[in-house]
C-alpha cells in the first residue's frame, strides 16, 4: 500500500468509527453519548447534517490510587479538639451583640 493510500485508509477508518448524532438525538441520549466519550469515543454533533461540534474525551491523569486509611497514625493532635478556639467572652460578638 502506498503512503497516501495508507493515510486515506486511516482517515476512512477514523470517519467510520466516529459516532454521529444530530442535536435532538444528542440531547435525548446525552448520558449514553457521554458514556461512550468516557470510554474514548468521539461524537460529532450535527445540525441539519452539517457538523457543528465534536465531543472528545478529556485527557485525565491516572486515577487516584489513594487507599482508605493510608494516612493512619501520621497525624499528631496537639491540644483539646473540643475546646473553643476563641475565648468564651468573645462569643457574644459573633451573635451580633
C-alpha positions as CSV (number, residue, x, y, z in Angstrom):
1,X,0.0,0.0,0.0
2,X,1.3,3.5,-0.8
3,X,1.7,6.1,1.8
4,X,-1.2,8.1,0.5
5,X,-3.4,5.0,0.4
6,X,-2.5,4.2,3.9
7,X,-3.3,7.8,5.1
8,X,-6.6,7.6,3.3
9,X,-7.4,4.2,4.9
10,X,-6.6,5.6,8.3
11,X,-8.8,8.6,7.7
12,X,-11.6,6.4,6.4
13,X,-11.4,4.1,9.5
14,X,-11.5,7.2,11.7
15,X,-14.6,8.6,10.0
16,X,-16.4,5.2,10.0
17,X,-15.6,4.7,13.7
18,X,-16.7,8.1,14.8
19,X,-20.2,8.3,16.2
20,X,-22.5,11.0,14.6
21,X,-25.6,12.5,16.2
22,X,-28.0,15.3,15.3
23,X,-28.7,17.8,18.0
24,X,-32.1,16.3,19.1
25,X,-30.7,12.8,19.3
26,X,-27.6,14.0,21.2
27,X,-29.8,15.9,23.7
28,X,-32.2,12.9,24.2
29,X,-29.4,10.4,24.7
30,X,-26.8,12.6,26.4
31,X,-26.0,10.1,29.1
32,X,-25.4,7.4,26.6
33,X,-23.2,9.5,24.4
34,X,-21.2,10.8,27.4
35,X,-20.7,7.2,28.5
36,X,-19.2,6.5,25.0
37,X,-16.9,9.5,25.3
38,X,-15.8,8.3,28.7
39,X,-14.7,5.1,27.0
40,X,-12.6,7.0,24.5
41,X,-15.1,7.5,21.6
42,X,-15.5,10.8,19.8
43,X,-19.0,12.1,19.0
44,X,-19.7,14.5,16.1
45,X,-22.8,16.7,16.6
46,X,-24.6,17.9,13.5
47,X,-27.2,20.5,12.7
48,X,-29.1,19.8,9.5
49,X,-26.4,17.2,8.7
50,X,-23.7,19.9,9.0
51,X,-21.0,19.2,11.6
52,X,-21.1,21.9,14.3
53,X,-19.2,20.3,17.2
54,X,-17.1,17.4,18.3
55,X,-17.2,15.9,21.8
56,X,-13.9,14.3,22.6
57,X,-12.6,12.7,25.8
58,X,-10.6,14.9,28.2
59,X,-7.1,13.6,28.9
60,X,-7.1,12.7,32.6
61,X,-4.2,12.0,34.8
62,X,-4.0,8.5,36.3
63,X,-6.9,7.6,38.6
64,X,-6.5,8.3,42.3
65,X,-4.7,5.4,43.8
66,X,-5.0,6.5,47.4
67,X,-6.2,3.7,49.7
68,X,-8.5,4.4,52.6
69,X,-6.6,4.5,55.8
70,X,-3.2,5.0,54.2
71,X,-2.5,8.1,56.5
72,X,-3.4,6.3,59.7
73,X,-1.0,7.2,62.5
74,X,0.5,10.2,60.7
75,X,-1.4,13.0,62.4
76,X,-0.5,14.3,65.8
77,X,-3.1,16.2,67.7
78,X,-1.9,19.0,70.0
79,X,-4.4,20.3,72.5
80,X,-8.1,19.6,73.0
81,X,-10.2,19.4,69.9
82,X,-13.4,20.0,71.9
83,X,-12.3,23.4,73.3
84,X,-13.4,26.6,71.5
85,X,-10.7,28.4,69.6
86,X,-11.8,31.8,70.8
87,X,-12.4,32.9,74.4
88,X,-16.0,32.4,75.7
89,X,-16.2,36.1,76.4
90,X,-15.9,36.9,72.6
91,X,-18.9,34.7,71.7
92,X,-21.4,37.5,72.1
93,X,-19.6,39.4,69.4
94,X,-20.3,36.6,67.0
95,X,-24.1,36.7,67.7
96,X,-24.3,40.4,66.7
97,X,-24.3,41.7,70.3
